[in-house]
Amino acid sequence: KKVEPEKDEYVIASDSAFAPFEFQNEENEYIGIDVDLMKRAAEMQGFNVTFNHIGFSGAVQAVEGDQADGMIAGMSITDEREETFDFSDPYFESGIQLAVEEGNDDDITSYEDLEGKTVGAKVGTESADFLDENEDEYGFNVKLYDDADQLYEAVRVDAIDALMDDYPVIGYSMAQGQELETPIERESGGEYGFAVKKGESPELLEMFNEALQEMQRTGEYDQIISTYIDDSG
Ligand code: GLN
């Protein structure tokens, strides 16, 4: 079904570095699952998008402050966010996980082992919420970073003992050669959705949902996923 856009152009906010969902290639162009899904949806439904890759919490604020019409940023659909956002149909099943530098998994094999240690996450994320909720119980310290580059670098240089992030993003960074291990089973959860400000731009959500359904029907969705995530391992 074809839905009529109500704007000449929709501004879509996104994360600045969240591979394989949005990241810069060697030509400094943004590519990734979120980018491809949204661009294809725009082509299929005949609407125009401009991406604004301002970081995760920046994107949340941009939509809330009417500086963007929507956001696609590996954003987990949560009850709390549903109070201020309307979400599309879920398009990816995710979950959060703890990662430590390779070799550190001898000391850290459970959350209990994090006592007195410092764990990092990105500000405003599910992982940050999880750490805040559990820091007293397990006695670790939480350090929040604005973007993934800083977070992953902090583990590399031992500024923090562990990080918490969405498992496909940890997996991608391991596939790219960062020496990480994931000693604790991941927390189930987080389905990703495209989001608009609550009550606004229903046509934009509908266009995305229509296109997503069509991409899932034709196999194009699977193709986009397998471009970025190697399922063979
Ligand atoms: N899925 C996580 C969340 O929604 C992280 C998203 C991100 O860092 N881009 O909080």
Residues whose N, C-alpha, C, O or C-beta is under 5 A from the ligand:
A	BS01	LIG	D15 F18 F56 A73 G74 M75 S76 G124 T125 E126 S127 D166
